[in-house]
Amino acid sequence: MNFVIEFYRSRDAAEATFDKVSLEAPNLRAAFQGATALFHTLAMPQIPDRLRISDDNGSELYAGPADGAYPAEV
């Protein structure tokens, strides 16, 4: 399954996207693991505080802190 991982910073009502990456993963849990690895390896202009994971169709599957503490129920 193809996922889109977006790293961004959110301040007040504004969002600034630092990087958007397409990621192939078998399920959402694996996408979270891939997002964690990308968070630590991508060269971004600033450290993002938020993360969004969407599917191929643009449907948002997760939006939350980019701290690696993702939901256990996924």
C-alpha positions as CSV (number, residue, x, y, z in Angstrom):
1,M,0.0,0.0,0.0
2,N,1.3,3.5,-0.8
3,F,1.2,6.1,1.9
4,V,2.1,9.8,1.9
5,I,4.0,11.0,4.9
6,E,4.0,14.8,5.5
7,F,6.2,16.5,8.1
8,Y,5.1,19.9,9.2
9,R,5.1,22.6,11.9
10,S,1.9,24.0,13.1
11,R,1.7,27.4,14.8
12,D,-1.7,29.1,15.6
13,A,-3.7,28.6,12.4
14,A,-0.8,28.3,10.0
15,E,1.0,25.1,8.9
16,A,4.4,25.0,7.2
17,T,5.3,21.7,5.4
18,F,9.0,20.7,5.6
19,D,8.8,17.5,3.6
20,K,6.3,15.2,1.9
21,V,7.4,11.6,1.1
22,S,5.7,8.7,-0.6
23,L,6.3,5.4,1.3
24,E,5.4,1.9,0.3
25,A,4.4,-0.2,3.4
26,P,2.1,-3.2,4.0
27,N,0.0,-1.5,6.6
28,L,-0.4,1.6,8.7
29,R,1.7,0.3,11.5
30,A,4.6,-0.2,9.1
31,A,4.0,3.3,7.7
32,F,4.4,4.7,11.3
33,Q,7.7,2.9,11.6
34,G,8.8,4.2,8.3
35,A,7.8,7.8,9.3
36,T,9.9,7.4,12.5
37,A,12.9,6.4,10.4
38,L,12.3,9.3,8.0
39,F,12.0,11.8,10.9
40,H,15.5,10.9,12.0
41,T,17.1,10.7,8.5
42,L,15.6,13.4,6.3
43,A,17.4,16.7,6.1
44,M,14.6,19.2,6.8
45,P,15.1,23.0,7.3
46,Q,13.6,22.8,10.8
47,I,12.5,20.0,13.1
48,P,8.8,19.3,12.5
49,D,6.4,19.0,15.4
50,R,3.5,17.4,13.5
51,L,3.1,14.4,11.1
52,R,0.3,13.5,8.7
53,I,-0.1,10.1,7.0
54,S,-2.5,9.8,4.1
55,D,-3.4,7.1,1.7
56,D,-3.1,7.2,-2.2
57,N,-6.5,8.9,-2.4
58,G,-5.5,11.7,0.0
59,S,-7.6,10.4,2.9
60,E,-6.0,11.3,6.1
61,L,-5.2,8.2,8.3
62,Y,-3.3,9.9,11.0
63,A,-2.4,13.4,12.1
64,G,-0.6,14.1,15.3
65,P,2.7,14.7,17.0
66,A,5.9,13.8,15.2
67,D,7.5,12.4,18.3
68,G,7.5,8.7,17.6
69,A,4.7,7.9,20.2
70,Y,2.1,6.7,17.8
71,P,-1.2,5.0,18.7
72,A,-0.9,1.4,20.0
73,E,-4.2,0.3,18.4
74,V,-3.0,0.7,14.8
